[in-house]
Amino acid sequence: SFGDASVPNTAIRFASETASTYVTRRPVSFTFALEPARDAGLYMGMPGHAMFLRKDRGVFAHVHPGGSVAMAALALTREAQADPHAMHRMMDAAAPATVSFPYGFPSPGDYRIFVQMKRAGKVETAAFDVTAR
């Protein structure tokens, strides 16, 4: 447990089957859901964002539902070049109340997963502690 900085678990719950310990270097799909499942909206153009942080701060990963790609690489795509502001127009669109993030822990340790999802115009934040061996 991190113990030093708690984030109250608001309206987001861990929806995937949780393990007491996760195996490093093995991909897992982490699923989270808004409770109750209503009024979900896109947050910065996506159904949610997750941050995986190892307790010693030696690992940090900001993960998107479809995986992550560097913004500079994304800007090179044909769609981004055709309309560089397309994502900005998606900010207030409806979103699913459940979101999954692919992630594989690179090294053993205690991790905190921060998850953010938007409901009725308000960003909800929750934190979940897990261990990787």
Buried (B, 14 or more C-beta within 10 A) or exposed (E): EEEEEEEEBBBBBBBBEEEEEBEEEEEBEBBBBBBEEEBBBBBBBBBBBBBBBBBEEEBEBEBBBEEBEEEEEEEEEEEBEEEEEEBEEEEEEEBBBBBBBBBBBBEBBBBBBBBBBBBEEEBBBBBBEBBBE
